[in-house]
């Protein structure tokens, strides 16, 4: 991560990184009192007040705090002192090529990391698995998947996310990327890929999403997309059944009007 751009929310609230939610809340209130214009002896810096508010917003939300801690851990994990980095990035040794890719990723230089990956003689996921420690591989996979997803390269992103799930599902503890990766994988399977795929492929990806585990609203969305796929295959009876499941599962499902019109009498 870019050192200058990454905020230390724990320092801003003046708490330890292992502080409980209650301690974080008390620290937030204390910092607000310290910075309140009516309480402070000096003029309050609005930027600092905003930083305190943002820090509490992140650290008071369990999921966002977990994601922040993951990114913070990546940032703090260094591969080598700065003076040795040119050797790592310029060396042609396989292990150094892998470490160079990882260094560029954690330094927020994804274009350089991806350029190095293009030069590999084998699939990047195979190469990095061979030469990185497992924790490094998970971090690298998440950062690569994140870049690919932002590019709209959903199939590529999915391969990396699935590798993370494979690695972390074997662990009983210390699964820093698991929940976030699980949510992103489901989003790609349900919303992204299925909007571009043919109906039979769509049904397969929806099955994979279901295997990961779905919340109630997601179950309704999957049923709706199945209804669309079956309708495209001219299987109206099954399409109607899936639409009925979607409507019964959640009243918040959107985009069903046309389906209901086309499946009149089938659900």
Backbone bond lengths (Angstrom), bond angles and torsions (degrees), N, CA, C in turn:
res aa  C-N    CA-C-N  psi(-1)  N-CA   C-N-CA  omega(-1)  CA-C   N-CA-C  phi
1 X - - - 1.442 - - 1.523 110.58 -
2 X 1.270 117.72 150.73 1.449 122.61 176.07 1.516 108.52 -66.83
3 X 1.336 118.05 115.18 1.450 122.36 -172.83 1.512 111.73 -58.87
4 X 1.336 117.33 -41.85 1.452 120.77 -176.38 1.517 111.88 -71.86
5 X 1.312 117.90 -26.27 1.455 120.91 -174.44 1.522 112.32 -92.95
6 X 1.322 117.89 -13.08 1.464 120.41 -174.13 1.522 109.85 -93.66
7 X 1.338 118.89 115.92 1.470 120.82 -176.90 1.522 111.75 -80.06
8 X 1.323 116.43 143.77 1.464 121.11 175.06 1.522 107.78 -96.46
9 X 1.329 116.10 91.52 1.463 120.77 -175.73 1.524 112.03 -62.84
10 X 1.326 117.42 -30.99 1.463 120.13 -179.77 1.529 110.75 -68.27
11 X 1.329 116.73 -42.39 1.462 119.96 177.70 1.522 111.31 -65.90
12 X 1.328 115.97 -37.90 1.466 120.29 -179.77 1.524 110.72 -61.64
13 X 1.338 116.76 -39.54 1.471 120.50 178.28 1.526 112.40 -89.19
14 X 1.347 115.76 -5.27 1.465 122.05 178.71 1.529 111.61 61.35
15 X 1.337 115.52 49.78 1.466 121.67 176.38 1.522 109.05 -131.62
16 X 1.329 115.74 163.19 1.457 121.28 175.76 1.532 109.83 -76.64
17 X 1.320 116.37 158.83 1.467 120.58 -177.87 1.523 112.56 -67.15
18 X 1.336 117.30 -21.08 1.470 120.12 179.13 1.526 112.09 -98.80
19 X 1.320 116.99 15.95 1.469 121.09 -178.10 1.526 110.98 -62.03
20 X 1.322 115.67 141.06 1.462 120.54 178.55 1.524 110.11 -72.70
21 X 1.326 115.81 167.32 1.466 120.64 179.00 1.524 110.99 -60.25
22 X 1.334 116.42 -36.49 1.465 120.42 179.60 1.524 111.08 -66.82
23 X 1.330 116.66 -42.07 1.469 120.93 178.36 1.527 110.34 -63.99
24 X 1.324 116.91 -41.24 1.469 121.27 178.19 1.521 110.16 -60.93
25 X 1.319 116.82 -42.83 1.466 121.21 -179.04 1.535 110.75 -64.50
26 X 1.331 116.56 -43.47 1.471 119.90 179.08 1.522 110.80 -64.44
27 X 1.341 115.75 -41.00 1.467 120.03 -179.96 1.526 110.66 -64.02
28 X 1.315 116.34 -39.40 1.466 120.91 178.19 1.524 110.80 -60.64
29 X 1.324 116.70 -45.74 1.464 120.00 179.74 1.525 111.11 -64.33
30 X 1.354 116.04 -39.74 1.462 120.04 178.99 1.524 111.22 -63.48
31 X 1.341 115.98 -43.24 1.463 119.84 -179.47 1.527 111.33 -66.93
32 X 1.320 116.71 -36.22 1.467 119.43 177.11 1.517 110.92 -62.63
33 X 1.340 116.12 -41.88 1.468 119.76 178.58 1.525 110.89 -64.60
34 X 1.339 115.87 -39.36 1.470 120.03 179.44 1.523 111.94 -63.41
35 X 1.324 115.69 -35.68 1.468 120.59 -173.94 1.521 113.48 -97.29
36 X 1.319 117.33 -5.75 1.465 119.92 -178.32 1.525 109.50 -62.20
37 X 1.331 118.33 131.25 1.475 121.60 -177.60 1.519 113.58 -53.99
38 X 1.322 117.77 -33.41 1.463 120.92 -178.32 1.519 112.54 -80.46
39 X 1.348 116.85 -17.16 1.460 120.82 -176.93 1.529 112.33 -103.07
40 X 1.343 115.93 -27.78 1.461 120.52 -174.30 1.521 111.27 -81.73
41 X 1.351 115.41 137.72 1.465 120.18 179.14 1.517 111.39 -74.66
42 X 1.321 117.06 -24.40 1.462 121.35 178.86 1.519 109.55 -112.02
43 X 1.322 115.33 165.74 1.463 119.71 -179.71 1.529 110.11 -66.18
44 X 1.320 116.11 131.17 1.464 121.54 -178.15 1.522 110.89 -76.73
45 X 1.334 115.35 133.90 1.463 121.10 176.05 1.529 108.09 -79.99
46 X 1.335 118.57 115.31 1.475 120.28 -179.53 1.528 112.58 -57.30
47 X 1.337 116.28 -34.26 1.468 119.83 -179.37 1.529 110.88 -64.79
48 X 1.333 116.55 -38.05 1.461 120.28 179.07 1.523 110.65 -68.69
49 X 1.326 115.79 -40.18 1.462 119.54 177.18 1.532 110.62 -62.09
50 X 1.332 116.10 -41.67 1.472 120.24 176.81 1.529 110.92 -62.34
51 X 1.342 115.68 -39.08 1.464 120.25 -179.62 1.529 111.04 -64.64
52 X 1.328 116.15 -39.59 1.468 120.65 177.74 1.525 110.40 -64.14
53 X 1.323 116.18 -44.38 1.467 120.60 179.17 1.532 110.73 -61.61
54 X 1.336 115.57 -43.93 1.470 119.89 -178.62 1.525 110.85 -67.44
55 X 1.335 116.78 -40.31 1.466 120.59 179.40 1.525 110.62 -60.34
56 X 1.319 116.22 -43.93 1.469 119.12 179.62 1.527 111.06 -67.15
57 X 1.319 116.48 -38.01 1.469 120.84 178.80 1.530 110.62 -58.23
58 X 1.329 116.58 -40.61 1.469 121.20 -179.52 1.526 111.28 -75.16
59 X 1.333 116.73 -49.17 1.463 120.42 -171.88 1.523 113.50 -76.56
60 X 1.312 117.72 -17.01 1.469 120.09 179.67 1.526 112.07 -87.77
61 X 1.324 116.60 -9.23 1.465 121.34 178.09 1.528 107.95 -104.66
62 X 1.328 117.33 117.12 1.471 121.26 -172.22 1.522 112.75 -56.79
63 X 1.326 116.93 -45.00 1.466 119.70 -177.55 1.528 110.85 -68.56
64 X 1.337 116.67 -44.76 1.466 119.37 -178.86 1.524 110.53 -67.00
65 X 1.331 116.71 -34.99 1.462 119.44 177.53 1.524 110.60 -65.74
66 X 1.323 117.25 -41.66 1.468 120.87 178.27 1.526 110.88 -60.37
67 X 1.333 117.10 -43.51 1.459 120.88 178.81 1.527 110.63 -65.99
68 X 1.343 116.59 -40.91 1.470 120.57 177.81 1.524 110.20 -62.30
69 X 1.331 117.54 -44.82 1.465 121.03 179.79 1.524 111.24 -61.50
70 X 1.333 116.01 -37.07 1.467 119.70 178.34 1.518 110.38 -62.87
71 X 1.337 116.43 -46.93 1.459 120.33 -179.70 1.527 110.86 -66.22
72 X 1.311 116.23 -36.70 1.469 120.89 179.07 1.527 110.68 -64.72
73 X 1.339 115.79 -39.54 1.463 119.85 178.94 1.524 111.25 -65.57
74 X 1.338 116.26 -40.33 1.465 120.09 177.22 1.520 109.64 -61.02
75 X 1.313 116.07 -44.40 1.463 121.06 -177.76 1.521 111.39 -61.99
76 X 1.327 116.67 -39.51 1.459 120.52 -175.05 1.525 112.64 -80.59
77 X 1.324 115.86 -16.88 1.462 119.44 -178.58 1.528 109.11 -84.45
78 X 1.286 117.45 110.07 1.466 121.23 -178.83 1.522 109.69 -105.14
79 X 1.290 115.62 144.12 1.465 120.40 -179.90 1.522 112.24 -83.56
80 X 1.321 116.17 -32.24 1.458 120.09 -176.45 1.511 108.42 -165.19
81 X 1.351 117.63 158.64 1.459 119.55 173.51 1.518 110.67 -58.34
82 X 1.322 116.59 154.35 1.459 120.64 -175.46 1.522 112.78 -56.27
83 X 1.356 116.13 -34.73 1.460 117.08 -176.15 1.527 112.62 -69.61
84 X 1.325 118.48 -16.80 1.464 120.02 -179.93 1.518 112.39 -95.61
85 X 1.332 118.07 -7.53 1.460 120.34 -176.28 1.526 113.61 -61.93
86 X 1.334 120.13 -39.51 1.470 118.14 176.84 1.524 112.24 -56.30
87 X 1.335 116.46 -37.44 1.465 118.80 178.46 1.527 110.17 -62.94
88 X 1.337 116.30 -43.78 1.464 120.52 -178.31 1.517 111.00 -64.28
89 X 1.332 116.91 -44.75 1.463 120.22 -174.44 1.524 112.90 -78.47
90 X 1.330 117.31 -18.40 1.459 119.94 -178.12 1.530 112.82 -102.83
91 X 1.318 116.80 -14.95 1.461 120.56 -177.29 1.522 110.97 -70.54
92 X 1.323 115.63 148.35 1.455 120.80 177.37 1.514 113.23 -97.11
93 X 1.354 116.94 -1.05 1.461 120.11 178.57 1.524 109.42 -63.93
94 X 1.330 118.73 138.38 1.470 120.73 -177.67 1.519 113.86 -53.58
95 X 1.343 117.46 -44.36 1.459 119.10 -178.03 1.527 111.13 -64.66
96 X 1.343 116.48 -35.68 1.463 119.79 178.35 1.521 111.35 -73.08
97 X 1.314 117.09 -33.00 1.475 119.70 175.83 1.528 109.98 -63.56
98 X 1.326 116.31 -40.37 1.470 120.23 177.76 1.520 110.74 -65.90
99 X 1.334 116.41 -43.22 1.463 120.07 -179.55 1.527 111.50 -68.20
100 X 1.322 116.45 -32.67 1.465 119.57 176.89 1.524 110.43 -64.40
101 X 1.322 116.81 -42.62 1.465 120.55 177.59 1.521 109.87 -60.38
102 X 1.340 116.20 -44.59 1.463 120.40 179.88 1.526 110.68 -64.47
103 X 1.330 116.66 -42.06 1.465 120.36 178.87 1.521 111.03 -59.89
104 X 1.324 117.76 -45.90 1.468 120.44 179.86 1.531 111.02 -63.35
105 X 1.318 117.18 -35.88 1.467 120.37 179.83 1.518 111.47 -66.09
106 X 1.335 117.31 -49.54 1.460 119.46 -177.11 1.522 111.82 -74.60
107 X 1.331 117.02 -14.18 1.465 121.02 176.70 1.524 111.95 -92.11
108 X 1.337 116.50 11.10 1.465 122.79 -179.46 1.528 111.52 58.53
109 X 1.339 115.08 44.11 1.464 122.12 175.34 1.528 108.30 -125.13
110 X 1.339 116.37 59.88 1.470 119.98 -173.41 1.516 114.08 -62.04
111 X 1.343 117.59 -33.06 1.464 119.39 -178.82 1.527 110.62 -60.67
112 X 1.347 116.03 -40.32 1.463 119.61 179.17 1.530 110.89 -69.62
113 X 1.335 115.99 -37.60 1.467 119.47 177.86 1.525 110.85 -63.59
114 X 1.322 116.42 -45.13 1.466 120.19 -178.92 1.525 111.22 -66.98
115 X 1.341 116.11 -35.20 1.467 119.54 177.63 1.530 110.35 -63.44
116 X 1.340 116.35 -40.88 1.469 119.76 177.07 1.531 110.91 -64.59
117 X 1.323 116.23 -38.07 1.463 120.12 179.87 1.523 111.73 -64.35
118 X 1.339 116.23 -33.50 1.470 120.43 179.52 1.527 111.81 -64.18
119 X 1.327 117.05 -23.92 1.465 121.57 -176.81 1.527 113.12 -87.84
120 X 1.328 117.16 -5.98 1.463 120.04 -177.88 1.527 111.03 -70.20
121 X 1.315 115.04 148.93 1.464 120.57 -178.30 1.524 112.48 -87.49
122 X 1.319 117.84 -3.22 1.461 122.37 179.39 1.521 108.60 -141.40
123 X 1.330 118.77 167.99 1.464 120.33 -179.63 1.531 110.94 -53.97
124 X 1.333 118.01 132.56 1.465 120.99 -177.28 1.521 113.74 -53.44
125 X 1.333 116.98 -37.82 1.463 119.28 -177.36 1.526 110.96 -65.40
126 X 1.333 116.80 -33.53 1.471 121.46 177.37 1.523 109.81 -71.73
127 X 1.327 116.05 -44.51 1.468 121.59 -178.24 1.523 111.04 -62.76
128 X 1.326 117.27 -48.93 1.463 120.71 -177.24 1.524 111.24 -68.06
129 X 1.318 117.48 -33.59 1.464 120.71 177.20 1.524 110.61 -61.79
130 X 1.305 116.19 -35.68 1.465 120.90 -177.34 1.529 111.97 -72.29
131 X 1.325 117.77 -34.58 1.464 119.35 -168.71 1.532 115.55 -113.26
132 X 1.317 119.07 -10.21 1.463 120.45 178.31 1.519 110.39 -104.18
133 X 1.340 115.40 150.79 1.459 119.49 169.94 1.527 108.41 -64.66
134 X 1.335 116.62 158.00 1.467 119.06 -174.15 1.528 112.20 -60.52
135 X 1.338 117.82 -42.61 1.468 119.72 179.04 1.526 110.98 -62.98
136 X 1.332 116.35 -39.04 1.462 120.18 177.11 1.523 110.67 -65.03
137 X 1.325 115.82 -40.91 1.464 120.30 179.59 1.527 110.73 -62.00
138 X 1.328 117.17 -42.31 1.461 121.05 179.36 1.523 110.44 -62.81
139 X 1.327 116.40 -45.66 1.468 119.85 178.66 1.525 110.93 -61.82
140 X 1.329 115.82 -45.27 1.467 120.02 -179.96 1.521 110.83 -62.78
141 X 1.325 116.45 -44.47 1.467 120.67 -179.21 1.521 111.01 -60.73
142 X 1.335 116.64 -41.34 1.466 119.87 -179.51 1.526 110.67 -64.62
143 X 1.323 116.67 -44.42 1.465 120.21 -178.57 1.527 111.50 -66.92
144 X 1.324 117.03 -39.11 1.471 120.46 177.41 1.525 110.03 -65.57
145 X 1.335 116.44 -46.01 1.467 120.37 179.84 1.522 110.90 -60.38
146 X 1.324 115.96 -40.14 1.466 120.94 179.95 1.526 110.75 -61.16
147 X 1.329 116.28 -43.56 1.465 120.80 178.55 1.526 110.54 -64.69
148 X 1.319 116.11 -46.84 1.471 120.21 -179.22 1.528 111.39 -62.28
149 X 1.321 116.80 -39.26 1.464 119.45 179.63 1.525 110.78 -64.84
150 X 1.333 116.96 -41.88 1.467 120.48 178.75 1.525 111.24 -64.12
151 X 1.326 116.41 -31.25 1.466 121.14 177.68 1.528 112.20 -74.77
152 X 1.319 116.56 -13.26 1.463 120.09 -175.25 1.513 112.88 86.22
153 X 1.333 116.73 9.54 1.471 121.20 177.70 1.528 107.90 -88.32
154 X 1.326 115.52 73.80 1.461 120.61 -168.93 1.523 113.31 -69.06
155 X 1.316 118.03 -35.92 1.461 119.70 178.92 1.533 110.30 -64.99
156 X 1.328 116.41 -41.28 1.465 120.59 178.42 1.523 110.51 -65.12
157 X 1.331 116.69 -44.51 1.466 120.67 178.41 1.520 110.67 -60.22
158 X 1.322 115.24 -41.91 1.463 120.36 -177.82 1.522 111.61 -60.41
159 X 1.322 117.82 -40.15 1.470 120.55 -179.55 1.528 110.91 -60.13
160 X 1.333 116.43 -41.71 1.464 120.11 -179.35 1.523 111.39 -72.33
161 X 1.327 117.34 -41.63 1.467 119.94 177.57 1.529 110.88 -61.21
162 X 1.325 116.45 -40.88 1.465 119.56 -179.30 1.528 111.43 -66.70
163 X 1.324 116.92 -31.63 1.466 119.95 176.48 1.526 110.04 -66.01
164 X 1.332 117.25 -39.91 1.466 120.67 177.23 1.525 110.34 -62.19
165 X 1.325 116.61 -46.31 1.466 120.09 179.14 1.525 110.98 -60.41
166 X 1.319 116.32 -39.42 1.469 120.27 179.26 1.520 110.77 -62.54
167 X 1.330 116.46 -45.08 1.462 120.80 -177.53 1.524 111.92 -70.11
168 X 1.328 116.17 -45.62 1.465 118.29 -173.84 1.528 112.70 -80.05
169 X 1.320 118.17 -22.58 1.467 119.76 178.49 1.526 111.11 -67.58
170 X 1.335 117.10 -18.80 1.464 120.59 178.61 1.527 111.82 -80.41
171 X 1.323 116.32 -11.83 1.461 120.53 -176.33 1.531 111.38 -95.30
172 X 1.314 115.65 147.05 1.460 119.94 174.55 1.524 110.85 -87.71
173 X 1.309 116.47 -26.94 1.462 121.05 -179.54 1.524 108.98 -144.82
174 X 1.317 115.38 177.68 1.471 122.67 -177.01 1.525 110.41 50.81
175 X 1.329 113.89 69.96 1.467 120.34 176.92 1.528 107.62 -123.17
176 X 1.341 116.86 69.29 1.471 121.09 -170.45 1.519 115.33 -62.00
177 X 1.320 117.14 -27.75 1.472 119.52 -175.64 1.523 113.21 -105.15
178 X 1.327 117.03 -3.35 1.463 119.81 -166.43 1.528 113.20 -61.70
179 X 1.324 117.86 -54.00 1.465 120.19 -174.81 1.526 111.94 -64.90
180 X 1.333 115.85 -44.84 1.466 119.29 179.77 1.528 110.58 -63.56
181 X 1.330 116.20 -41.98 1.469 120.23 179.14 1.524 110.94 -65.15
182 X 1.306 116.01 -39.75 1.470 120.88 178.55 1.527 110.68 -59.44
183 X 1.329 116.57 -45.66 1.464 120.28 -179.75 1.528 111.20 -65.38
184 X 1.328 116.31 -42.02 1.466 119.67 -179.42 1.529 111.34 -67.12
185 X 1.328 115.78 -38.13 1.463 119.54 178.78 1.522 110.71 -63.19
186 X 1.321 116.08 -44.41 1.469 119.59 178.61 1.525 110.83 -62.72
187 X 1.321 116.25 -40.64 1.472 119.52 -179.95 1.527 110.87 -61.11
188 X 1.327 116.46 -42.61 1.466 119.88 179.36 1.526 110.50 -66.39
189 X 1.327 116.42 -45.49 1.464 120.20 -177.51 1.524 112.43 -65.37
190 X 1.330 116.49 -40.06 1.468 119.99 -174.30 1.524 112.38 -85.58
191 X 1.334 116.49 -41.82 1.463 119.50 -170.06 1.523 114.26 -104.58
192 X 1.317 117.39 -38.23 1.467 119.84 -170.98 1.526 112.68 -87.39
193 X 1.317 115.76 -63.22 1.462 120.03 -173.94 1.521 111.52 -65.24
194 X 1.331 116.87 -39.49 1.464 119.33 -175.98 1.519 112.73 -66.78
195 X 1.325 117.43 -19.49 1.469 119.51 178.34 1.524 111.69 -77.14
196 X 1.347 116.94 -14.44 1.462 121.20 -176.96 1.533 112.58 -112.42
197 X 1.331 116.84 -19.53 1.466 120.44 -171.07 1.527 112.21 -85.81
198 X 1.337 115.32 162.42 1.464 120.16 173.04 1.526 108.06 -71.49
199 X 1.339 118.76 162.39 1.470 120.77 -172.19 1.520 114.99 -59.72
200 X 1.330 118.44 -38.19 1.468 119.54 -178.81 1.526 110.86 -69.27
201 X 1.328 116.48 -39.13 1.465 120.01 176.26 1.521 110.03 -65.74
202 X 1.327 115.94 -39.20 1.462 120.67 177.45 1.525 110.80 -57.15
203 X 1.321 116.79 -45.64 1.464 120.70 -179.47 1.527 111.46 -61.93
204 X 1.324 117.11 -36.26 1.463 120.76 178.52 1.527 110.79 -67.56
205 X 1.329 117.33 -43.43 1.464 119.54 -180.00 1.523 111.76 -68.74
206 X 1.311 117.47 -33.68 1.465 120.14 175.78 1.528 110.59 -66.11
207 X 1.326 116.11 -35.44 1.468 119.97 175.91 1.525 110.47 -63.39
208 X 1.329 116.83 -40.94 1.464 120.62 178.74 1.524 111.03 -64.40
209 X 1.321 116.18 -40.39 1.469 119.70 178.21 1.520 110.25 -61.71
210 X 1.309 116.32 -40.65 1.466 121.50 -179.82 1.524 110.78 -63.04
211 X 1.322 116.76 -35.95 1.464 120.84 179.96 1.527 111.76 -65.94
212 X 1.320 117.00 -29.20 1.462 120.80 179.72 1.522 110.58 -70.85
213 X 1.333 116.67 -31.01 1.462 121.30 -178.19 1.516 110.59 112.86
214 X 1.326 116.72 124.93 1.461 121.14 -173.79 1.521 112.02 -118.82
215 X 1.326 115.45 143.48 1.461 120.93 168.78 1.531 107.81 -76.64
216 X 1.330 116.11 168.68 1.465 120.05 -175.01 1.532 112.22 -59.16
217 X 1.335 117.17 -46.00 1.462 119.81 -179.92 1.523 110.82 -63.21
218 X 1.329 116.64 -37.58 1.465 120.86 178.21 1.532 110.81 -66.10
219 X 1.322 116.84 -36.68 1.465 120.04 177.12 1.525 110.65 -60.10
220 X 1.341 115.73 -41.30 1.455 119.66 177.96 1.514 112.35 -65.67
221 X 1.339 116.38 -39.91 1.463 120.79 179.31 1.527 110.77 -65.48
222 X 1.325 116.91 -40.90 1.467 121.01 177.95 1.523 110.43 -62.93
223 X 1.328 116.81 -43.13 1.469 119.99 178.91 1.525 110.75 -62.98
224 X 1.327 117.33 -39.82 1.469 120.44 178.72 1.524 110.89 -63.14
225 X 1.332 116.54 -43.91 1.465 119.75 -179.29 1.532 111.28 -69.54
226 X 1.315 116.25 -31.57 1.466 118.63 173.41 1.530 110.09 -64.86
227 X 1.323 115.86 -41.22 1.468 119.51 178.34 1.523 110.43 -59.32
228 X 1.331 117.10 -42.00 1.464 121.09 178.99 1.528 110.84 -63.52
229 X 1.345 115.72 -41.93 1.468 119.82 -179.11 1.529 111.02 -66.25
230 X 1.312 116.88 -45.13 1.471 119.84 179.96 1.528 111.45 -66.00
231 X 1.326 116.41 -34.74 1.462 119.04 177.30 1.522 110.30 -64.98
232 X 1.338 116.29 -39.21 1.463 120.42 178.12 1.528 111.00 -64.74
233 X 1.330 116.01 -28.70 1.470 120.92 177.10 1.528 111.69 -86.36
234 X 1.321 115.36 4.49 1.473 122.76 -179.64 1.528 111.81 62.67
235 X 1.331 116.08 34.08 1.465 122.00 176.00 1.529 107.21 -106.86
236 X 1.328 115.58 73.96 1.460 120.75 -169.86 1.531 113.18 -66.61
237 X 1.311 117.74 -34.68 1.464 119.43 -179.66 1.529 110.75 -62.43
238 X 1.343 116.38 -46.70 1.469 120.10 179.03 1.524 110.72 -69.63
239 X 1.335 116.37 -36.78 1.467 120.14 177.02 1.525 110.09 -60.67
240 X 1.329 116.27 -43.69 1.456 120.15 178.50 1.513 112.15 -63.65
241 X 1.325 116.90 -39.09 1.468 120.55 178.52 1.525 111.26 -63.34
242 X 1.335 116.54 -42.33 1.460 120.63 178.95 1.531 111.16 -67.65
243 X 1.317 116.84 -37.72 1.462 119.90 177.42 1.525 110.11 -63.59
244 X 1.316 116.97 -40.41 1.465 120.84 177.98 1.524 110.60 -61.51
245 X 1.343 116.22 -41.84 1.469 121.12 177.19 1.522 109.96 -60.77
246 X 1.336 115.82 -44.86 1.465 120.08 -179.41 1.519 111.09 -60.27
247 X 1.310 117.24 -46.84 1.465 121.53 -177.65 1.523 111.48 -68.12
248 X 1.320 117.02 -35.62 1.465 120.60 179.05 1.523 112.16 -74.64
249 X 1.329 115.89 -28.36 1.465 120.09 -176.32 1.515 111.84 -73.92
250 X 1.320 116.97 -43.53 1.462 119.61 -176.99 1.518 111.04 -152.48
251 X 1.316 115.04 136.14 1.468 120.35 176.76 1.522 111.29 -81.09
252 X 1.351 116.61 -6.31 1.463 121.05 -177.15 1.528 112.96 -90.97
253 X 1.316 117.38 -1.79 1.464 120.47 179.58 1.524 109.31 -63.71
254 X 1.334 115.94 128.41 1.467 121.01 -178.47 1.531 110.57 -104.72
255 X 1.316 115.33 160.73 1.459 120.61 173.77 1.510 114.51 75.75
256 X 1.330 117.50 33.69 1.472 119.47 -179.14 1.528 112.73 -104.50
257 X 1.323 118.53 -4.02 1.471 120.20 -173.69 1.529 111.62 -59.20
258 X 1.336 116.98 -51.16 1.467 119.74 -178.99 1.523 111.52 -64.10
259 X 1.325 116.07 -37.68 1.461 119.70 177.66 1.522 110.49 -61.26
260 X 1.334 115.68 -45.04 1.465 119.35 -178.95 1.525 111.00 -63.30
261 X 1.329 115.57 -37.27 1.468 119.05 178.90 1.530 111.06 -66.16
262 X 1.333 116.38 -43.46 1.465 120.33 -176.45 1.530 112.50 -75.74
263 X 1.326 115.58 -21.48 1.465 119.18 -178.12 1.527 111.91 -109.53
264 X 1.311 115.74 22.52 1.469 120.37 177.54 1.537 109.67 -53.44
265 X 1.331 114.98 126.39 1.458 120.00 179.79 1.515 114.60 89.80
266 X 1.345 117.42 -4.68 1.465 120.68 -179.13 1.530 112.74 -108.52
267 X 1.333 117.54 -6.04 1.469 118.25 -178.39 1.516 110.90 -132.80
